[in-house]
Amino acid sequence: MNIGLSFPLTEFGHDPAAIRDFAQTAEGLGFSHIAVADHVVGVNPDRPGGWSARYYTYERPFPEPLVLLSFMAGVTQKIELCSSIVILPQRQTALVAKQVAALDVLSSGRVRLGVGLGWNEVEFIALNEDFHNRGRRIEEQVGVMRQLWTQPLVNFSSQWHNIPDAGLNPMPVQRPIPIWFGGSAEAALRRIARLADGWMAYYDAPRDAQPVLAQMDEHLIEASRSRAGFGIEMVIRYGDGKPDTWGKLIEEWRALGATHLSFNTMGKKFGTPAAHMTAIRTFAEALKLN
């Protein structure tokens, strides 16, 4: 099982030296990957009509994930760099393909692209994209990106994309770059089973994930696929800070077939980057990751 980290982006601050230390510490401790979330703009919770998602406001910092992962690529050697997730339908497809290909080149092939639909209509409005057709568009986006990553020239024309005999240079190291999906709705599960290299599910409790994993197995069979070669990523939170609790959760996830876990230190009132790094050291040393 691959055990990595969720970067605590809303609590960590913006000091480049601290971010460098986090990435290098994670690599040195033996974590397999660093995952970074995505929100481009934050909403004013006092806007007309109100705002129910109080955690996701303009007051919460969300560094741009591909820029942040590029910085981490430059200060590490082997740890995988993962978006979890990029909200793909609110972004231009060819531009995302270009950015991720460049990151893959600069990191010597260490990228895993997590994508999802998003839920925040305000972000789509701010980025001049249609919130209401995002499910259909993401399916086409994934196909277009895979063509751009594997073919020197692409001819593609549809309702949403028009690439008139053009291509990317440089091409990525990985051809294609692995694309994992987030999401848990029924339509999302079917889409993931058909199109994704893996699923970023992020359930906290194995008992909650078990019936959804059974659904995913059914959808994979419908798509003439199986769990073999298909990744499953879940989350393991700092929780009570007890190694026995962490070890039990890891074994339960392993029994359910999870291939990846991301350790998350947010929400525990760690007030400094140093406190987050102490927490990941404690976790790594307790579980003998390295």
C-alpha atoms as an extended CHARMM CRD file, in Angstrom:
* protein
*
       290  EXT
         1         1  MET       CA              0.0000000000        0.0000000000        0.0000000000  PROA      1               0.0000000000
         2         2  ASN       CA              1.1910000000        3.5160000000       -0.8510000000  PROA      2               0.0000000000
         3         3  ILE       CA              0.9170000000        5.9140000000        2.0870000000  PROA      3               0.0000000000
         4         4  GLY       CA              1.2510000000        9.5950000000        1.3050000000  PROA      4               0.0000000000
         5         5  LEU       CA              0.2300000000       12.9840000000        2.6470000000  PROA      5               0.0000000000
         6         6  SER       CA             -2.5020000000       15.5170000000        2.0970000000  PROA      6               0.0000000000
         7         7  PHE       CA             -0.7550000000       18.8770000000        2.1140000000  PROA      7               0.0000000000
         8         8  PRO       CA             -2.4580000000       20.9420000000        4.8770000000  PROA      8               0.0000000000
         9         9  LEU       CA             -2.7830000000       23.9210000000        2.5770000000  PROA      9               0.0000000000
        10        10  THR       CA             -5.3950000000       25.9650000000        4.4670000000  PROA      10              0.0000000000
        11        11  GLU       CA             -3.3880000000       25.7740000000        7.7010000000  PROA      11              0.0000000000
        12        12  PHE       CA              0.2230000000       25.7270000000        6.5840000000  PROA      12              0.0000000000
        13        13  GLY       CA              0.9320000000       29.2550000000        5.4130000000  PROA      13              0.0000000000
        14        14  HSD       CA              2.9390000000       30.4380000000        2.4190000000  PROA      14              0.0000000000
        15        15  ASP       CA              6.5760000000       30.4740000000        3.5510000000  PROA      15              0.0000000000
        16        16  PRO       CA              8.5400000000       28.8990000000        0.6580000000  PROA      16              0.0000000000
        17        17  ALA       CA             11.1900000000       27.5770000000        3.0420000000  PROA      17              0.0000000000
        18        18  ALA       CA              8.5510000000       25.8150000000        5.1600000000  PROA      18              0.0000000000
        19        19  ILE       CA              6.9050000000       24.3110000000        2.0600000000  PROA      19              0.0000000000
        20        20  ARG       CA             10.3120000000       23.0970000000        0.8740000000  PROA      20              0.0000000000
        21        21  ASP       CA             10.9770000000       21.5570000000        4.2820000000  PROA      21              0.0000000000
        22        22  PHE       CA              7.5790000000       19.8360000000        4.2710000000  PROA      22              0.0000000000
        23        23  ALA       CA              8.1500000000       18.2860000000        0.8460000000  PROA      23              0.0000000000
        24        24  GLN       CA             11.6820000000       17.1710000000        1.6640000000  PROA      24              0.0000000000
        25        25  THR       CA             10.6610000000       15.8550000000        5.0920000000  PROA      25              0.0000000000
        26        26  ALA       CA              7.8120000000       13.8750000000        3.5200000000  PROA      26              0.0000000000
        27        27  GLU       CA             10.1920000000       12.3370000000        1.0120000000  PROA      27              0.0000000000
        28        28  GLY       CA             12.8370000000       11.5940000000        3.6340000000  PROA      28              0.0000000000
        29        29  LEU       CA             10.3110000000        9.8970000000        5.9160000000  PROA      29              0.0000000000
        30        30  GLY       CA              9.2530000000        7.5070000000        3.1800000000  PROA      30              0.0000000000
        31        31  PHE       CA              5.8310000000        8.8570000000        2.2320000000  PROA      31              0.0000000000
        32        32  SER       CA              4.8610000000        7.8240000000       -1.2890000000  PROA      32              0.0000000000
        33        33  HSD       CA              3.1150000000       10.9890000000       -2.4560000000  PROA      33              0.0000000000
        34        34  ILE       CA              1.9450000000       14.5080000000       -1.6240000000  PROA      34              0.0000000000
        35        35  ALA       CA             -1.6230000000       15.4220000000       -2.5930000000  PROA      35              0.0000000000
        36        36  VAL       CA             -2.8030000000       19.0260000000       -3.0420000000  PROA      36              0.0000000000
        37        37  ALA       CA             -6.4180000000       20.2260000000       -3.3010000000  PROA      37              0.0000000000
        38        38  ASP       CA             -7.8580000000       22.8990000000       -5.5920000000  PROA      38              0.0000000000
        39        39  HSD       CA            -10.0480000000       25.9730000000       -5.2970000000  PROA      39              0.0000000000
        40        40  VAL       CA             -9.3390000000       28.9490000000       -7.5330000000  PROA      40              0.0000000000
        41        41  VAL       CA            -11.4800000000       31.5960000000       -5.8490000000  PROA      41              0.0000000000
        42        42  GLY       CA            -13.1400000000       31.8420000000       -2.4570000000  PROA      42              0.0000000000
        43        43  VAL       CA            -16.6350000000       33.1640000000       -1.9270000000  PROA      43              0.0000000000
        44        44  ASN       CA            -17.6860000000       36.0160000000        0.3600000000  PROA      44              0.0000000000
        45        45  PRO       CA            -19.9900000000       34.2860000000        2.8890000000  PROA      45              0.0000000000
        46        46  ASP       CA            -21.8740000000       37.5630000000        3.3870000000  PROA      46              0.0000000000
        47        47  ARG       CA            -22.8080000000       37.8310000000       -0.2940000000  PROA      47              0.0000000000
        48        48  PRO       CA            -26.4840000000       38.2900000000       -1.2450000000  PROA      48              0.0000000000
        49        49  GLY       CA            -28.1780000000       34.9520000000       -0.8440000000  PROA      49              0.0000000000
        50        50  GLY       CA            -25.6700000000       33.7820000000        1.7620000000  PROA      50              0.0000000000
        51        51  TRP       CA            -23.2300000000       30.8940000000        1.5590000000  PROA      51              0.0000000000
        52        52  SER       CA            -23.6070000000       27.5630000000        3.3280000000  PROA      52              0.0000000000
        53        53  ALA       CA            -20.1020000000       26.1480000000        2.7130000000  PROA      53              0.0000000000
        54        54  ARG       CA            -18.4700000000       28.3210000000        5.3720000000  PROA      54              0.0000000000
        55        55  TYR       CA            -15.1320000000       26.4800000000        5.1870000000  PROA      55              0.0000000000
        56        56  TYR       CA            -14.6760000000       27.4320000000        1.5260000000  PROA      56              0.0000000000
        57        57  THR       CA            -14.5400000000       31.2160000000        1.5950000000  PROA      57              0.0000000000
        58        58  TYR       CA            -12.1430000000       33.9190000000        0.4910000000  PROA      58              0.0000000000
        59        59  GLU       CA            -10.6520000000       33.8180000000        3.9930000000  PROA      59              0.0000000000
        60        60  ARG       CA             -9.2490000000       30.2840000000        3.4980000000  PROA      60              0.0000000000
        61        61  PRO       CA             -5.9660000000       30.0560000000        1.5720000000  PROA      61              0.0000000000
        62        62  PHE       CA             -5.8910000000       27.6350000000       -1.3470000000  PROA      62              0.0000000000
        63        63  PRO       CA             -2.5710000000       27.8350000000       -3.2230000000  PROA      63              0.0000000000
        64        64  GLU       CA             -2.8840000000       26.8810000000       -6.8920000000  PROA      64              0.0000000000
        65        65  PRO       CA             -2.1210000000       23.1340000000       -6.9440000000  PROA      65              0.0000000000
        66        66  LEU       CA             -0.1310000000       22.8000000000      -10.1750000000  PROA      66              0.0000000000
        67        67  VAL       CA              2.0870000000       25.7590000000       -9.2750000000  PROA      67              0.0000000000
        68        68  LEU       CA              2.5970000000       24.4080000000       -5.7470000000  PROA      68              0.0000000000
        69        69  LEU       CA              3.3890000000       20.9060000000       -7.0170000000  PROA      69              0.0000000000
        70        70  SER       CA              5.8680000000       22.3870000000       -9.5010000000  PROA      70              0.0000000000
        71        71  PHE       CA              7.6710000000       24.0930000000       -6.6390000000  PROA      71              0.0000000000
        72        72  MET       CA              7.7380000000       20.7990000000       -4.7350000000  PROA      72              0.0000000000
        73        73  ALA       CA              9.0650000000       19.0100000000       -7.8200000000  PROA      73              0.0000000000
        74        74  GLY       CA             12.0830000000       21.2820000000       -7.7950000000  PROA      74              0.0000000000
        75        75  VAL       CA             13.0350000000       20.4790000000       -4.1980000000  PROA      75              0.0000000000
        76        76  THR       CA             12.4310000000       16.6940000000       -4.2170000000  PROA      76              0.0000000000
        77        77  GLN       CA             13.7660000000       13.6910000000       -6.1120000000  PROA      77              0.0000000000
        78        78  LYS       CA             11.3610000000       10.7680000000       -5.9460000000  PROA      78              0.0000000000
        79        79  ILE       CA              8.0700000000       11.4990000000       -4.1390000000  PROA      79              0.0000000000
        80        80  GLU       CA              4.9440000000       11.3830000000       -6.3260000000  PROA      80              0.0000000000
        81        81  LEU       CA              3.1480000000       14.6910000000       -6.9270000000  PROA      81              0.0000000000
        82        82  CYS       CA             -0.6210000000       14.4840000000       -6.9820000000  PROA      82              0.0000000000
        83        83  SER       CA             -3.5640000000       16.8510000000       -7.3920000000  PROA      83              0.0000000000
        84        84  SER       CA             -6.5090000000       15.8720000000       -5.2350000000  PROA      84              0.0000000000
        85        85  ILE       CA             -8.3380000000       17.1660000000       -7.0600000000  PROA      85              0.0000000000
        86        86  VAL       CA             -8.0950000000       19.6720000000       -9.9170000000  PROA      86              0.0000000000
        87        87  ILE       CA            -11.5950000000       20.8470000000      -10.8120000000  PROA      87              0.0000000000
        88        88  LEU       CA            -11.1630000000       20.0900000000      -14.4810000000  PROA      88              0.0000000000
        89        89  PRO       CA            -14.3690000000       21.4370000000      -16.0910000000  PROA      89              0.0000000000
        90        90  GLN       CA            -13.7070000000       24.9590000000      -14.8430000000  PROA      90              0.0000000000
        91        91  ARG       CA            -10.3340000000       24.9800000000      -16.6390000000  PROA      91              0.0000000000
        92        92  GLN       CA             -9.2770000000       25.0210000000      -20.3030000000  PROA      92              0.0000000000
        93        93  THR       CA             -8.4840000000       21.4680000000      -21.3540000000  PROA      93              0.0000000000
        94        94  ALA       CA             -5.4550000000       22.0290000000      -23.5660000000  PROA      94              0.0000000000
        95        95  LEU       CA             -3.9240000000       24.4100000000      -21.0280000000  PROA      95              0.0000000000
        96        96  VAL       CA             -4.2910000000       21.8760000000      -18.1990000000  PROA      96              0.0000000000
        97        97  ALA       CA             -2.7750000000       19.2070000000      -20.4450000000  PROA      97              0.0000000000
        98        98  LYS       CA              0.1600000000       21.5350000000      -21.1600000000  PROA      98              0.0000000000
        99        99  GLN       CA              0.6910000000       22.4490000000      -17.5020000000  PROA      99              0.0000000000
       100       100  VAL       CA              0.5650000000       18.8590000000      -16.2850000000  PROA      100             0.0000000000
       101       101  ALA       CA              2.8450000000       17.6780000000      -19.0970000000  PROA      101             0.0000000000
       102       102  ALA       CA              5.3840000000       20.3460000000      -18.1000000000  PROA      102             0.0000000000
       103       103  LEU       CA              5.1480000000       19.2590000000      -14.4580000000  PROA      103             0.0000000000
       104       104  ASP       CA              5.6560000000       15.6460000000      -15.4990000000  PROA      104             0.0000000000
       105       105  VAL       CA              8.7750000000       16.5840000000      -17.4780000000  PROA      105             0.0000000000
       106       106  LEU       CA             10.2310000000       18.7340000000      -14.7000000000  PROA      106             0.0000000000
       107       107  SER       CA              9.5920000000       16.0180000000      -12.1050000000  PROA      107             0.0000000000
       108       108  SER       CA             10.9330000000       13.1750000000      -14.2970000000  PROA      108             0.0000000000
       109       109  GLY       CA              7.5650000000       11.4560000000      -14.5160000000  PROA      109             0.0000000000
       110       110  ARG       CA              6.2870000000       11.7620000000      -10.9350000000  PROA      110             0.0000000000
       111       111  VAL       CA              2.7940000000       13.1450000000      -11.5860000000  PROA      111             0.0000000000
       112       112  ARG       CA             -0.6270000000       11.6810000000      -10.8680000000  PROA      112             0.0000000000
       113       113  LEU       CA             -3.4960000000       13.9270000000      -11.9380000000  PROA      113             0.0000000000
       114       114  GLY       CA             -6.5920000000       13.7910000000       -9.7610000000  PROA      114             0.0000000000
       115       115  VAL       CA             -9.6260000000       15.4660000000      -11.3320000000  PROA      115             0.0000000000
       116       116  GLY       CA            -13.2240000000       16.0870000000      -10.3770000000  PROA      116             0.0000000000
       117       117  LEU       CA            -16.4010000000       17.9430000000      -11.2920000000  PROA      117             0.0000000000
       118       118  GLY       CA            -16.4560000000       20.4980000000       -8.5030000000  PROA      118             0.0000000000
       119       119  TRP       CA            -19.5120000000       21.6950000000       -6.6280000000  PROA      119             0.0000000000
       120       120  ASN       CA            -18.9840000000       25.4660000000       -6.3410000000  PROA      120             0.0000000000
       121       121  GLU       CA            -20.9560000000       27.2470000000       -9.0740000000  PROA      121             0.0000000000
       122       122  VAL       CA            -19.4270000000       30.5910000000       -8.1180000000  PROA      122             0.0000000000
       123       123  GLU       CA            -15.9950000000       29.3550000000       -9.2150000000  PROA      123             0.0000000000
       124       124  PHE       CA            -17.3540000000       28.3220000000      -12.6010000000  PROA      124             0.0000000000
       125       125  ILE       CA            -18.9490000000       31.7410000000      -13.0570000000  PROA      125             0.0000000000
       126       126  ALA       CA            -15.6710000000       33.4640000000      -12.1400000000  PROA      126             0.0000000000
       127       127  LEU       CA            -13.7910000000       31.3070000000      -14.6710000000  PROA      127             0.0000000000
       128       128  ASN       CA            -16.4250000000       31.7840000000      -17.3880000000  PROA      128             0.0000000000
       129       129  GLU       CA            -17.3260000000       28.0970000000      -17.6210000000  PROA      129             0.0000000000
       130       130  ASP       CA            -20.7030000000       26.3330000000      -17.5860000000  PROA      130             0.0000000000
       131       131  PHE       CA            -21.4420000000       24.6300000000      -14.2610000000  PROA      131             0.0000000000
       132       132  HSD       CA            -24.4220000000       22.6950000000      -15.5980000000  PROA      132             0.0000000000
       133       133  ASN       CA            -22.7640000000       20.5970000000      -18.3100000000  PROA      133             0.0000000000
       134       134  ARG       CA            -19.5910000000       19.8060000000      -16.3910000000  PROA      134             0.0000000000
       135       135  GLY       CA            -20.2650000000       16.0530000000      -16.1700000000  PROA      135             0.0000000000
       136       136  ARG       CA            -20.4740000000       15.6240000000      -19.9290000000  PROA      136             0.0000000000
       137       137  ARG       CA            -17.5240000000       17.9220000000      -20.5590000000  PROA      137             0.0000000000
       138       138  ILE       CA            -15.1500000000       16.2050000000      -18.1460000000  PROA      138             0.0000000000
       139       139  GLU       CA            -15.5340000000       12.9290000000      -20.0280000000  PROA      139             0.0000000000
       140       140  GLU       CA            -14.4700000000       14.6060000000      -23.2510000000  PROA      140             0.0000000000
       141       141  GLN       CA            -11.7200000000       16.5620000000      -21.4980000000  PROA      141             0.0000000000
       142       142  VAL       CA            -10.0730000000       13.3740000000      -20.2800000000  PROA      142             0.0000000000
       143       143  GLY       CA            -10.0540000000       11.8910000000      -23.7680000000  PROA      143             0.0000000000
       144       144  VAL       CA             -8.6340000000       15.0710000000      -25.2680000000  PROA      144             0.0000000000
       145       145  MET       CA             -5.8500000000       15.2610000000      -22.6830000000  PROA      145             0.0000000000
       146       146  ARG       CA             -4.8520000000       11.6450000000      -23.2650000000  PROA      146             0.0000000000
       147       147  GLN       CA             -4.5990000000       12.3490000000      -26.9810000000  PROA      147             0.0000000000
       148       148  LEU       CA             -2.4820000000       15.4440000000      -26.3530000000  PROA      148             0.0000000000
       149       149  TRP       CA             -0.1500000000       13.4460000000      -24.0830000000  PROA      149             0.0000000000
       150       150  THR       CA              0.3660000000       10.5760000000      -26.5210000000  PROA      150             0.0000000000
       151       151  GLN       CA              0.1120000000       12.0430000000      -30.0250000000  PROA      151             0.0000000000
       152       152  PRO       CA              2.4390000000       14.7280000000      -31.4250000000  PROA      152             0.0000000000
       153       153  LEU       CA             -0.4200000000       16.1770000000      -33.4540000000  PROA      153             0.0000000000
       154       154  VAL       CA             -4.1180000000       16.0720000000      -32.6000000000  PROA      154             0.0000000000
       155       155  ASN       CA             -7.1300000000       16.7440000000      -34.8150000000  PROA      155             0.0000000000
       156       156  PHE       CA            -10.2500000000       16.9650000000      -32.7030000000  PROA      156             0.0000000000
       157       157  SER       CA            -13.4990000000       18.8450000000      -33.1840000000  PROA      157             0.0000000000
       158       158  SER       CA            -16.6460000000       18.7370000000      -31.0560000000  PROA      158             0.0000000000
       159       159  GLN       CA            -19.1380000000       20.9540000000      -29.3100000000  PROA      159             0.0000000000
       160       160  TRP       CA            -16.5950000000       21.8340000000      -26.6050000000  PROA      160             0.0000000000
       161       161  HSD       CA            -13.1580000000       21.3420000000      -28.1420000000  PROA      161             0.0000000000
       162       162  ASN       CA            -11.5030000000       22.2550000000      -31.4050000000  PROA      162             0.0000000000
       163       163  ILE       CA             -7.8620000000       21.3050000000      -31.9100000000  PROA      163             0.0000000000
       164       164  PRO       CA             -6.9450000000       21.8480000000      -35.5750000000  PROA      164             0.0000000000
       165       165  ASP       CA             -3.8600000000       19.6880000000      -36.1620000000  PROA      165             0.0000000000
       166       166  ALA       CA             -1.7940000000       20.8530000000      -33.1900000000  PROA      166             0.0000000000
       167       167  GLY       CA              0.1070000000       19.3090000000      -30.3120000000  PROA      167             0.0000000000
       168       168  LEU       CA              2.1270000000       19.7600000000      -27.1460000000  PROA      168             0.0000000000
       169       169  ASN       CA              5.8900000000       20.1150000000      -26.9400000000  PROA      169             0.0000000000
       170       170  PRO       CA              7.4280000000       18.9430000000      -24.6930000000  PROA      170             0.0000000000
       171       171  MET       CA              5.3980000000       15.7840000000      -24.3600000000  PROA      171             0.0000000000
       172       172  PRO       CA              5.1740000000       14.2670000000      -20.8670000000  PROA      172             0.0000000000
       173       173  VAL       CA              7.4350000000       11.4970000000      -19.6080000000  PROA      173             0.0000000000
       174       174  GLN       CA              4.3740000000        9.3530000000      -18.8400000000  PROA      174             0.0000000000
       175       175  ARG       CA              2.3120000000        8.7750000000      -21.9450000000  PROA      175             0.0000000000
       176       176  PRO       CA             -0.3790000000        9.1180000000      -20.8320000000  PROA      176             0.0000000000
       177       177  ILE       CA             -0.1840000000       10.6290000000      -17.3560000000  PROA      177             0.0000000000
       178       178  PRO       CA             -2.4190000000        8.6510000000      -14.9520000000  PROA      178             0.0000000000
       179       179  ILE       CA             -5.7850000000       10.3180000000      -14.3100000000  PROA      179             0.0000000000
       180       180  TRP       CA             -7.6810000000        9.5330000000      -11.1200000000  PROA      180             0.0000000000
       181       181  PHE       CA            -11.1760000000       10.8020000000      -10.3830000000  PROA      181             0.0000000000
       182       182  GLY       CA            -12.8800000000       12.0420000000       -7.2510000000  PROA      182             0.0000000000
       183       183  GLY       CA            -16.6120000000       11.7460000000       -6.6230000000  PROA      183             0.0000000000
       184       184  SER       CA            -19.1080000000        9.4150000000       -5.0080000000  PROA      184             0.0000000000
       185       185  ALA       CA            -22.4880000000       10.0190000000       -6.6950000000  PROA      185             0.0000000000
       186       186  GLU       CA            -23.8830000000        7.1520000000       -8.7570000000  PROA      186             0.0000000000
       187       187  ALA       CA            -23.1960000000        8.9080000000      -12.0610000000  PROA      187             0.0000000000
       188       188  ALA       CA            -19.6670000000        9.6960000000      -10.8940000000  PROA      188             0.0000000000
       189       189  LEU       CA            -18.9960000000        6.0800000000       -9.9430000000  PROA      189             0.0000000000
       190       190  ARG       CA            -20.0740000000        4.8860000000      -13.3810000000  PROA      190             0.0000000000
       191       191  ARG       CA            -17.8900000000        7.5200000000      -15.0560000000  PROA      191             0.0000000000
       192       192  ILE       CA            -14.8980000000        6.5970000000      -12.8940000000  PROA      192             0.0000000000
       193       193  ALA       CA            -15.2960000000        2.9060000000      -13.6830000000  PROA      193             0.0000000000
       194       194  ARG       CA            -15.2930000000        3.6560000000      -17.4130000000  PROA      194             0.0000000000
       195       195  LEU       CA            -12.6040000000        6.3230000000      -17.6610000000  PROA      195             0.0000000000
       196       196  ALA       CA            -10.3130000000        6.5820000000      -14.6520000000  PROA      196             0.0000000000
       197       197  ASP       CA             -7.0190000000        4.9560000000      -13.7480000000  PROA      197             0.0000000000
       198       198  GLY       CA             -8.0500000000        5.1780000000      -10.1020000000  PROA      198             0.0000000000
       199       199  TRP       CA            -10.5630000000        6.5840000000       -7.6470000000  PROA      199             0.0000000000
       200       200  MET       CA             -9.8650000000        9.1740000000       -4.9340000000  PROA      200             0.0000000000
       201       201  ALA       CA            -12.6760000000        8.2730000000       -2.5740000000  PROA      201             0.0000000000
       202       202  TYR       CA            -11.4300000000        9.7000000000        0.7420000000  PROA      202             0.0000000000
       203       203  TYR       CA            -13.9050000000        8.0180000000        3.0850000000  PROA      203             0.0000000000
       204       204  ASP       CA            -12.8700000000        8.3330000000        6.7240000000  PROA      204             0.0000000000
       205       205  ALA       CA            -14.2890000000        5.0220000000        7.9210000000  PROA      205             0.0000000000
       206       206  PRO       CA            -13.8440000000        1.6610000000        6.1620000000  PROA      206             0.0000000000
       207       207  ARG       CA            -17.3910000000        0.6400000000        7.1650000000  PROA      207             0.0000000000
       208       208  ASP       CA            -18.7760000000        3.6460000000        5.2450000000  PROA      208             0.0000000000
       209       209  ALA       CA            -16.6800000000        2.8860000000        2.1750000000  PROA      209             0.0000000000
       210       210  GLN       CA            -17.4100000000       -0.8320000000        1.9690000000  PROA      210             0.0000000000
       211       211  PRO       CA            -20.8520000000       -0.6400000000        0.2690000000  PROA      211             0.0000000000
       212       212  VAL       CA            -19.6230000000        2.0280000000       -2.1560000000  PROA      212             0.0000000000
       213       213  LEU       CA            -16.6070000000       -0.1040000000       -3.0430000000  PROA      213             0.0000000000
       214       214  ALA       CA            -19.0310000000       -2.9330000000       -3.8020000000  PROA      214             0.0000000000
       215       215  GLN       CA            -20.8730000000       -0.5750000000       -6.1510000000  PROA      215             0.0000000000
       216       216  MET       CA            -17.6050000000        0.3720000000       -7.7950000000  PROA      216             0.0000000000
       217       217  ASP       CA            -16.7990000000       -3.2970000000       -8.3690000000  PROA      217             0.0000000000
       218       218  GLU       CA            -20.1470000000       -3.7230000000      -10.1390000000  PROA      218             0.0000000000
       219       219  HSD       CA            -19.5300000000       -0.6910000000      -12.3340000000  PROA      219             0.0000000000
       220       220  LEU       CA            -16.0340000000       -1.9000000000      -13.1970000000  PROA      220             0.0000000000
       221       221  ILE       CA            -17.4820000000       -5.2310000000      -14.3230000000  PROA      221             0.0000000000
       222       222  GLU       CA            -20.0520000000       -3.3670000000      -16.4500000000  PROA      222             0.0000000000
       223       223  ALA       CA            -17.1430000000       -1.4960000000      -18.0550000000  PROA      223             0.0000000000
       224       224  SER       CA            -15.2890000000       -4.8100000000      -18.6900000000  PROA      224             0.0000000000
       225       225  ARG       CA            -12.7060000000       -3.9060000000      -16.0630000000  PROA      225             0.0000000000
       226       226  SER       CA            -11.7060000000       -5.1010000000      -12.6000000000  PROA      226             0.0000000000
       227       227  ARG       CA             -9.8230000000       -3.8820000000       -9.5250000000  PROA      227             0.0000000000
       228       228  ALA       CA             -6.6000000000       -5.2490000000      -11.0120000000  PROA      228             0.0000000000
       229       229  GLY       CA             -4.6050000000       -2.2250000000      -12.0860000000  PROA      229             0.0000000000
       230       230  PHE       CA             -7.2840000000        0.1500000000      -10.7890000000  PROA      230             0.0000000000
       231       231  GLY       CA             -6.2260000000        2.3640000000       -7.8730000000  PROA      231             0.0000000000
       232       232  ILE       CA             -8.2770000000        3.1710000000       -4.7750000000  PROA      232             0.0000000000
       233       233  GLU       CA             -7.1860000000        6.0540000000       -2.5370000000  PROA      233             0.0000000000
       234       234  MET       CA             -8.6750000000        6.7340000000        0.8890000000  PROA      234             0.0000000000
       235       235  VAL       CA             -7.8240000000        9.1230000000        3.7250000000  PROA      235             0.0000000000
       236       236  ILE       CA             -6.4010000000        8.4980000000        7.1760000000  PROA      236             0.0000000000
       237       237  ARG       CA             -6.7620000000       11.4320000000        9.5350000000  PROA      237             0.0000000000
       238       238  TYR       CA             -4.5940000000       12.3540000000       12.4960000000  PROA      238             0.0000000000
       239       239  GLY       CA             -7.5840000000       11.6410000000       14.7520000000  PROA      239             0.0000000000
       240       240  ASP       CA             -6.6330000000       10.7840000000       18.3160000000  PROA      240             0.0000000000
       241       241  GLY       CA             -2.9330000000       10.6950000000       17.4370000000  PROA      241             0.0000000000
       242       242  LYS       CA             -2.5550000000        7.0870000000       18.5980000000  PROA      242             0.0000000000
       243       243  PRO       CA             -0.4070000000        4.7560000000       16.4930000000  PROA      243             0.0000000000
       244       244  ASP       CA             -2.6470000000        1.8090000000       17.3770000000  PROA      244             0.0000000000
       245       245  THR       CA             -5.6300000000        3.6110000000       15.8540000000  PROA      245             0.0000000000
       246       246  TRP       CA             -3.6700000000        4.4250000000       12.7080000000  PROA      246             0.0000000000
       247       247  GLY       CA             -2.3860000000        0.8620000000       12.3880000000  PROA      247             0.0000000000
       248       248  LYS       CA             -5.8800000000       -0.5940000000       12.7480000000  PROA      248             0.0000000000
       249       249  LEU       CA             -7.2500000000        1.7240000000       10.0780000000  PROA      249             0.0000000000
       250       250  ILE       CA             -4.4400000000        0.8940000000        7.6820000000  PROA      250             0.0000000000
       251       251  GLU       CA             -5.1030000000       -2.8290000000        8.0420000000  PROA      251             0.0000000000
       252       252  GLU       CA             -8.8440000000       -2.3180000000        7.5270000000  PROA      252             0.0000000000
       253       253  TRP       CA             -8.2210000000       -0.3000000000        4.3780000000  PROA      253             0.0000000000
       254       254  ARG       CA             -5.7570000000       -2.8750000000        3.1370000000  PROA      254             0.0000000000
       255       255  ALA       CA             -8.3600000000       -5.6100000000        3.6450000000  PROA      255             0.0000000000
       256       256  LEU       CA            -10.8370000000       -3.6320000000        1.5270000000  PROA      256             0.0000000000
       257       257  GLY       CA             -8.3390000000       -3.3370000000       -1.3020000000  PROA      257             0.0000000000
       258       258  ALA       CA             -7.2270000000        0.2730000000       -0.9770000000  PROA      258             0.0000000000
       259       259  THR       CA             -3.9860000000        0.8430000000       -2.8690000000  PROA      259             0.0000000000
       260       260  HSD       CA             -3.2460000000        4.3460000000       -1.5190000000  PROA      260             0.0000000000
       261       261  LEU       CA             -3.8370000000        6.2870000000        1.6860000000  PROA      261             0.0000000000
       262       262  SER       CA             -3.2970000000       10.0090000000        2.3080000000  PROA      262             0.0000000000
       263       263  PHE       CA             -2.5010000000       11.0520000000        5.8770000000  PROA      263             0.0000000000
       264       264  ASN       CA             -4.2750000000       14.3200000000        6.7470000000  PROA      264             0.0000000000
       265       265  THR       CA             -3.2070000000       16.5300000000        9.6580000000  PROA      265             0.0000000000
       266       266  MET       CA             -5.7470000000       19.3180000000        9.1590000000  PROA      266             0.0000000000
       267       267  GLY       CA             -8.4740000000       20.1310000000       11.6400000000  PROA      267             0.0000000000
       268       268  LYS       CA             -6.3680000000       19.4500000000       14.7630000000  PROA      268             0.0000000000
       269       269  LYS       CA             -5.4450000000       23.0920000000       15.4600000000  PROA      269             0.0000000000
       270       270  PHE       CA             -1.7890000000       22.6320000000       14.5610000000  PROA      270             0.0000000000
       271       271  GLY       CA             -0.9220000000       26.2970000000       14.5210000000  PROA      271             0.0000000000
       272       272  THR       CA              2.4240000000       26.2200000000       12.7110000000  PROA      272             0.0000000000
       273       273  PRO       CA              4.1340000000       24.3740000000        9.8550000000  PROA      273             0.0000000000
       274       274  ALA       CA              6.4630000000       22.8540000000       12.4500000000  PROA      274             0.0000000000
       275       275  ALA       CA              3.5010000000       21.3130000000       14.2820000000  PROA      275             0.0000000000
       276       276  HSD       CA              2.2320000000       19.6790000000       11.0940000000  PROA      276             0.0000000000
       277       277  MET       CA              5.7020000000       18.3050000000       10.3710000000  PROA      277             0.0000000000
       278       278  THR       CA              5.9820000000       16.9360000000       13.9070000000  PROA      278             0.0000000000
       279       279  ALA       CA              2.6740000000       15.1330000000       13.3430000000  PROA      279             0.0000000000
       280       280  ILE       CA              3.8040000000       13.5250000000       10.0960000000  PROA      280             0.0000000000
       281       281  ARG       CA              7.1030000000       12.4870000000       11.6910000000  PROA      281             0.0000000000
       282       282  THR       CA              5.2200000000       10.8480000000       14.5630000000  PROA      282             0.0000000000
       283       283  PHE       CA              3.0200000000        8.9730000000       12.0980000000  PROA      283             0.0000000000
       284       284  ALA       CA              5.9180000000        7.8360000000        9.8930000000  PROA      284             0.0000000000
       285       285  GLU       CA              8.0880000000        6.7230000000       12.7810000000  PROA      285             0.0000000000
       286       286  ALA       CA              5.2520000000        4.8970000000       14.5310000000  PROA      286             0.0000000000
       287       287  LEU       CA              4.3850000000        2.9510000000       11.4020000000  PROA      287             0.0000000000
       288       288  LYS       CA              8.0000000000        2.4970000000       10.2540000000  PROA      288             0.0000000000
       289       289  LEU       CA              7.3870000000        3.8900000000        6.7770000000  PROA      289             0.0000000000
       290       290  ASN       CA             11.0960000000        4.2550000000        6.0290000000  PROA      290             0.0000000000
